């Protein structure tokens, strides 16, 4: 059971954009995602988005669009690690998103909150 009710709420940005998020701040419709939404959520998480953040965010969105499912953290680690492998990717993932893949990267990328998740 979740501690926060899953009642959708409207989020309005200063730009005038409106988004519907669940009680944990995840988009209820990933198609509504914009870079402004990502920047807003990242700021609220204390993250200043750089090139590597954006590379992972765009990769997450592309993987979900291509395969119909969010990529698991271990695939994100492999993506980030490149030739350095999963271990190098794991270190970078937690450097970029210190509170975790689902808590920060998935939320910033505009995905729905997963019900259950393997951290890889």
mmCIF file of the C-alpha atoms, coordinates in Angstrom:
data_MODEL
# 
_entry.id   MODEL 
# 
loop_
_atom_site.group_PDB 
_atom_site.id 
_atom_site.type_symbol 
_atom_site.label_atom_id 
_atom_site.label_alt_id 
_atom_site.label_comp_id 
_atom_site.label_asym_id 
_atom_site.label_entity_id 
_atom_site.label_seq_id 
_atom_site.pdbx_PDB_ins_code 
_atom_site.Cartn_x 
_atom_site.Cartn_y 
_atom_site.Cartn_z 
_atom_site.occupancy 
_atom_site.B_iso_or_equiv 
_atom_site.pdbx_formal_charge 
_atom_site.auth_seq_id 
_atom_site.auth_comp_id 
_atom_site.auth_asym_id 
_atom_site.auth_atom_id 
_atom_site.pdbx_PDB_model_num 
ATOM 1   C CA . UNK A 1 1   ? 0.000  0.000  0.000   1.00 0.00 ? 1   UNK A CA 1 
ATOM 2   C CA . UNK A 1 2   ? 1.327  3.431  -0.885  1.00 0.00 ? 2   UNK A CA 1 
ATOM 3   C CA . UNK A 1 3   ? 1.571  6.189  1.687   1.00 0.00 ? 3   UNK A CA 1 
ATOM 4   C CA . UNK A 1 4   ? 0.360  8.916  -0.694  1.00 0.00 ? 4   UNK A CA 1 
ATOM 5   C CA . UNK A 1 5   ? -3.068 8.657  -2.344  1.00 0.00 ? 5   UNK A CA 1 
ATOM 6   C CA . UNK A 1 6   ? -2.989 8.181  -6.093  1.00 0.00 ? 6   UNK A CA 1 
ATOM 7   C CA . UNK A 1 7   ? -5.336 11.091 -6.699  1.00 0.00 ? 7   UNK A CA 1 
ATOM 8   C CA . UNK A 1 8   ? -4.311 12.926 -9.858  1.00 0.00 ? 8   UNK A CA 1 
ATOM 9   C CA . UNK A 1 9   ? -3.346 16.562 -9.347  1.00 0.00 ? 9   UNK A CA 1 
ATOM 10  C CA . UNK A 1 10  ? -2.814 19.379 -11.802 1.00 0.00 ? 10  UNK A CA 1 
ATOM 11  C CA . UNK A 1 11  ? 0.643  20.905 -11.950 1.00 0.00 ? 11  UNK A CA 1 
ATOM 12  C CA . UNK A 1 12  ? 0.988  24.350 -13.531 1.00 0.00 ? 12  UNK A CA 1 
ATOM 13  C CA . UNK A 1 13  ? 4.365  25.698 -14.566 1.00 0.00 ? 13  UNK A CA 1 
ATOM 14  C CA . UNK A 1 14  ? 5.169  29.395 -14.780 1.00 0.00 ? 14  UNK A CA 1 
ATOM 15  C CA . UNK A 1 15  ? 5.228  28.969 -18.573 1.00 0.00 ? 15  UNK A CA 1 
ATOM 16  C CA . UNK A 1 16  ? 1.499  28.211 -18.434 1.00 0.00 ? 16  UNK A CA 1 
ATOM 17  C CA . UNK A 1 17  ? 1.935  24.526 -19.264 1.00 0.00 ? 17  UNK A CA 1 
ATOM 18  C CA . UNK A 1 18  ? -0.339 22.171 -17.335 1.00 0.00 ? 18  UNK A CA 1 
ATOM 19  C CA . UNK A 1 19  ? 0.350  18.571 -16.416 1.00 0.00 ? 19  UNK A CA 1 
ATOM 20  C CA . UNK A 1 20  ? -1.534 15.914 -14.501 1.00 0.00 ? 20  UNK A CA 1 
ATOM 21  C CA . UNK A 1 21  ? 0.634  14.092 -11.985 1.00 0.00 ? 21  UNK A CA 1 
ATOM 22  C CA . UNK A 1 22  ? -0.061 11.385 -9.423  1.00 0.00 ? 22  UNK A CA 1 
ATOM 23  C CA . UNK A 1 23  ? 0.383  11.876 -5.680  1.00 0.00 ? 23  UNK A CA 1 
ATOM 24  C CA . UNK A 1 24  ? 4.128  11.221 -6.018  1.00 0.00 ? 24  UNK A CA 1 
ATOM 25  C CA . UNK A 1 25  ? 4.656  13.728 -8.851  1.00 0.00 ? 25  UNK A CA 1 
ATOM 26  C CA . UNK A 1 26  ? 4.903  11.267 -11.768 1.00 0.00 ? 26  UNK A CA 1 
ATOM 27  C CA . UNK A 1 27  ? 3.117  12.171 -14.989 1.00 0.00 ? 27  UNK A CA 1 
ATOM 28  C CA . UNK A 1 28  ? -0.118 10.281 -15.510 1.00 0.00 ? 28  UNK A CA 1 
ATOM 29  C CA . UNK A 1 29  ? 0.287  10.636 -19.296 1.00 0.00 ? 29  UNK A CA 1 
ATOM 30  C CA . UNK A 1 30  ? 3.889  10.282 -20.546 1.00 0.00 ? 30  UNK A CA 1 
ATOM 31  C CA . UNK A 1 31  ? 2.819  11.742 -23.916 1.00 0.00 ? 31  UNK A CA 1 
ATOM 32  C CA . UNK A 1 32  ? 2.260  15.094 -22.180 1.00 0.00 ? 32  UNK A CA 1 
ATOM 33  C CA . UNK A 1 33  ? 5.976  15.317 -21.233 1.00 0.00 ? 33  UNK A CA 1 
ATOM 34  C CA . UNK A 1 34  ? 7.999  18.367 -22.271 1.00 0.00 ? 34  UNK A CA 1 
ATOM 35  C CA . UNK A 1 35  ? 11.532 19.486 -21.545 1.00 0.00 ? 35  UNK A CA 1 
ATOM 36  C CA . UNK A 1 36  ? 10.038 22.222 -19.346 1.00 0.00 ? 36  UNK A CA 1 
ATOM 37  C CA . UNK A 1 37  ? 8.407  19.524 -17.207 1.00 0.00 ? 37  UNK A CA 1 
ATOM 38  C CA . UNK A 1 38  ? 11.764 17.724 -16.938 1.00 0.00 ? 38  UNK A CA 1 
ATOM 39  C CA . UNK A 1 39  ? 13.548 20.904 -15.898 1.00 0.00 ? 39  UNK A CA 1 
ATOM 40  C CA . UNK A 1 40  ? 10.881 21.696 -13.297 1.00 0.00 ? 40  UNK A CA 1 
ATOM 41  C CA . UNK A 1 41  ? 11.010 18.230 -11.733 1.00 0.00 ? 41  UNK A CA 1 
ATOM 42  C CA . UNK A 1 42  ? 14.815 18.156 -11.828 1.00 0.00 ? 42  UNK A CA 1 
ATOM 43  C CA . UNK A 1 43  ? 14.991 21.502 -9.994  1.00 0.00 ? 43  UNK A CA 1 
ATOM 44  C CA . UNK A 1 44  ? 12.554 20.207 -7.376  1.00 0.00 ? 44  UNK A CA 1 
ATOM 45  C CA . UNK A 1 45  ? 14.856 17.183 -6.931  1.00 0.00 ? 45  UNK A CA 1 
ATOM 46  C CA . UNK A 1 46  ? 17.939 19.416 -6.610  1.00 0.00 ? 46  UNK A CA 1 
ATOM 47  C CA . UNK A 1 47  ? 19.376 18.377 -9.972  1.00 0.00 ? 47  UNK A CA 1 
ATOM 48  C CA . UNK A 1 48  ? 20.886 20.738 -12.537 1.00 0.00 ? 48  UNK A CA 1 
ATOM 49  C CA . UNK A 1 49  ? 20.402 18.885 -15.843 1.00 0.00 ? 49  UNK A CA 1 
ATOM 50  C CA . UNK A 1 50  ? 23.542 18.536 -17.949 1.00 0.00 ? 50  UNK A CA 1 
ATOM 51  C CA . UNK A 1 51  ? 24.315 16.756 -21.215 1.00 0.00 ? 51  UNK A CA 1 
ATOM 52  C CA . UNK A 1 52  ? 24.607 13.288 -19.629 1.00 0.00 ? 52  UNK A CA 1 
ATOM 53  C CA . UNK A 1 53  ? 21.298 13.735 -17.800 1.00 0.00 ? 53  UNK A CA 1 
ATOM 54  C CA . UNK A 1 54  ? 19.610 14.682 -21.070 1.00 0.00 ? 54  UNK A CA 1 
ATOM 55  C CA . UNK A 1 55  ? 21.231 11.765 -22.905 1.00 0.00 ? 55  UNK A CA 1 
ATOM 56  C CA . UNK A 1 56  ? 19.783 9.310  -20.390 1.00 0.00 ? 56  UNK A CA 1 
ATOM 57  C CA . UNK A 1 57  ? 16.377 11.031 -20.281 1.00 0.00 ? 57  UNK A CA 1 
ATOM 58  C CA . UNK A 1 58  ? 16.075 10.940 -24.063 1.00 0.00 ? 58  UNK A CA 1 
ATOM 59  C CA . UNK A 1 59  ? 17.261 7.314  -24.126 1.00 0.00 ? 59  UNK A CA 1 
ATOM 60  C CA . UNK A 1 60  ? 14.603 6.330  -21.535 1.00 0.00 ? 60  UNK A CA 1 
ATOM 61  C CA . UNK A 1 61  ? 11.892 7.999  -23.591 1.00 0.00 ? 61  UNK A CA 1 
ATOM 62  C CA . UNK A 1 62  ? 13.108 6.425  -26.852 1.00 0.00 ? 62  UNK A CA 1 
ATOM 63  C CA . UNK A 1 63  ? 13.295 2.955  -25.292 1.00 0.00 ? 63  UNK A CA 1 
ATOM 64  C CA . UNK A 1 64  ? 9.762  3.287  -23.940 1.00 0.00 ? 64  UNK A CA 1 
ATOM 65  C CA . UNK A 1 65  ? 8.503  4.506  -27.328 1.00 0.00 ? 65  UNK A CA 1 
ATOM 66  C CA . UNK A 1 66  ? 10.280 1.698  -29.205 1.00 0.00 ? 66  UNK A CA 1 
ATOM 67  C CA . UNK A 1 67  ? 9.476  -1.173 -26.830 1.00 0.00 ? 67  UNK A CA 1 
ATOM 68  C CA . UNK A 1 68  ? 6.335  -0.046 -25.007 1.00 0.00 ? 68  UNK A CA 1 
ATOM 69  C CA . UNK A 1 69  ? 7.938  -0.482 -21.597 1.00 0.00 ? 69  UNK A CA 1 
ATOM 70  C CA . UNK A 1 70  ? 10.302 1.589  -19.476 1.00 0.00 ? 70  UNK A CA 1 
ATOM 71  C CA . UNK A 1 71  ? 13.845 0.262  -19.523 1.00 0.00 ? 71  UNK A CA 1 
ATOM 72  C CA . UNK A 1 72  ? 15.059 -1.398 -16.342 1.00 0.00 ? 72  UNK A CA 1 
ATOM 73  C CA . UNK A 1 73  ? 17.863 0.259  -14.365 1.00 0.00 ? 73  UNK A CA 1 
ATOM 74  C CA . UNK A 1 74  ? 20.399 -2.371 -15.450 1.00 0.00 ? 74  UNK A CA 1 
ATOM 75  C CA . UNK A 1 75  ? 19.879 -1.368 -19.105 1.00 0.00 ? 75  UNK A CA 1 
ATOM 76  C CA . UNK A 1 76  ? 20.323 2.295  -18.147 1.00 0.00 ? 76  UNK A CA 1 
ATOM 77  C CA . UNK A 1 77  ? 23.587 1.345  -16.427 1.00 0.00 ? 77  UNK A CA 1 
ATOM 78  C CA . UNK A 1 78  ? 24.709 -0.463 -19.561 1.00 0.00 ? 78  UNK A CA 1 
ATOM 79  C CA . UNK A 1 79  ? 23.761 2.569  -21.691 1.00 0.00 ? 79  UNK A CA 1 
ATOM 80  C CA . UNK A 1 80  ? 25.704 4.947  -19.440 1.00 0.00 ? 80  UNK A CA 1 
ATOM 81  C CA . UNK A 1 81  ? 28.659 2.609  -18.967 1.00 0.00 ? 81  UNK A CA 1 
ATOM 82  C CA . UNK A 1 82  ? 29.311 2.048  -22.661 1.00 0.00 ? 82  UNK A CA 1 
ATOM 83  C CA . UNK A 1 83  ? 32.661 0.307  -23.093 1.00 0.00 ? 83  UNK A CA 1 
ATOM 84  C CA . UNK A 1 84  ? 33.297 0.696  -19.348 1.00 0.00 ? 84  UNK A CA 1 
ATOM 85  C CA . UNK A 1 85  ? 30.433 -1.711 -18.662 1.00 0.00 ? 85  UNK A CA 1 
ATOM 86  C CA . UNK A 1 86  ? 27.606 -1.877 -16.188 1.00 0.00 ? 86  UNK A CA 1 
ATOM 87  C CA . UNK A 1 87  ? 29.788 -1.057 -13.154 1.00 0.00 ? 87  UNK A CA 1 
ATOM 88  C CA . UNK A 1 88  ? 30.914 2.242  -14.679 1.00 0.00 ? 88  UNK A CA 1 
ATOM 89  C CA . UNK A 1 89  ? 27.306 2.960  -15.649 1.00 0.00 ? 89  UNK A CA 1 
ATOM 90  C CA . UNK A 1 90  ? 26.077 2.242  -12.130 1.00 0.00 ? 90  UNK A CA 1 
ATOM 91  C CA . UNK A 1 91  ? 28.519 4.753  -10.667 1.00 0.00 ? 91  UNK A CA 1 
ATOM 92  C CA . UNK A 1 92  ? 27.496 7.417  -13.181 1.00 0.00 ? 92  UNK A CA 1 
ATOM 93  C CA . UNK A 1 93  ? 23.786 6.707  -12.730 1.00 0.00 ? 93  UNK A CA 1 
ATOM 94  C CA . UNK A 1 94  ? 24.003 7.397  -9.005  1.00 0.00 ? 94  UNK A CA 1 
ATOM 95  C CA . UNK A 1 95  ? 26.193 10.423 -9.624  1.00 0.00 ? 95  UNK A CA 1 
ATOM 96  C CA . UNK A 1 96  ? 23.578 11.862 -11.998 1.00 0.00 ? 96  UNK A CA 1 
ATOM 97  C CA . UNK A 1 97  ? 20.530 10.776 -9.973  1.00 0.00 ? 97  UNK A CA 1 
ATOM 98  C CA . UNK A 1 98  ? 21.685 10.274 -6.359  1.00 0.00 ? 98  UNK A CA 1 
ATOM 99  C CA . UNK A 1 99  ? 18.258 9.261  -5.030  1.00 0.00 ? 99  UNK A CA 1 
ATOM 100 C CA . UNK A 1 100 ? 17.793 6.548  -7.628  1.00 0.00 ? 100 UNK A CA 1 
ATOM 101 C CA . UNK A 1 101 ? 16.734 5.667  -11.112 1.00 0.00 ? 101 UNK A CA 1 
ATOM 102 C CA . UNK A 1 102 ? 13.002 5.414  -10.438 1.00 0.00 ? 102 UNK A CA 1 
ATOM 103 C CA . UNK A 1 103 ? 12.771 8.232  -7.899  1.00 0.00 ? 103 UNK A CA 1 
ATOM 104 C CA . UNK A 1 104 ? 14.521 10.736 -10.133 1.00 0.00 ? 104 UNK A CA 1 
ATOM 105 C CA . UNK A 1 105 ? 15.430 9.637  -13.671 1.00 0.00 ? 105 UNK A CA 1 
ATOM 106 C CA . UNK A 1 106 ? 12.107 7.977  -14.468 1.00 0.00 ? 106 UNK A CA 1 
ATOM 107 C CA . UNK A 1 107 ? 10.101 10.829 -12.951 1.00 0.00 ? 107 UNK A CA 1 
ATOM 108 C CA . UNK A 1 108 ? 12.111 13.502 -14.787 1.00 0.00 ? 108 UNK A CA 1 
ATOM 109 C CA . UNK A 1 109 ? 11.765 11.539 -18.052 1.00 0.00 ? 109 UNK A CA 1 
ATOM 110 C CA . UNK A 1 110 ? 7.994  11.762 -17.647 1.00 0.00 ? 110 UNK A CA 1 
ATOM 111 C CA . UNK A 1 111 ? 7.221  8.090  -17.182 1.00 0.00 ? 111 UNK A CA 1 
ATOM 112 C CA . UNK A 1 112 ? 4.429  6.744  -14.992 1.00 0.00 ? 112 UNK A CA 1 
ATOM 113 C CA . UNK A 1 113 ? 5.425  5.529  -11.560 1.00 0.00 ? 113 UNK A CA 1 
ATOM 114 C CA . UNK A 1 114 ? 6.085  1.796  -11.740 1.00 0.00 ? 114 UNK A CA 1 
ATOM 115 C CA . UNK A 1 115 ? 4.182  -0.513 -9.391  1.00 0.00 ? 115 UNK A CA 1 
ATOM 116 C CA . UNK A 1 116 ? 7.210  -2.708 -8.727  1.00 0.00 ? 116 UNK A CA 1 
ATOM 117 C CA . UNK A 1 117 ? 10.744 -2.303 -9.891  1.00 0.00 ? 117 UNK A CA 1 
ATOM 118 C CA . UNK A 1 118 ? 14.030 -4.181 -10.076 1.00 0.00 ? 118 UNK A CA 1 
ATOM 119 C CA . UNK A 1 119 ? 17.022 -1.974 -9.412  1.00 0.00 ? 119 UNK A CA 1 
ATOM 120 C CA . UNK A 1 120 ? 19.238 -4.239 -11.527 1.00 0.00 ? 120 UNK A CA 1 
# 
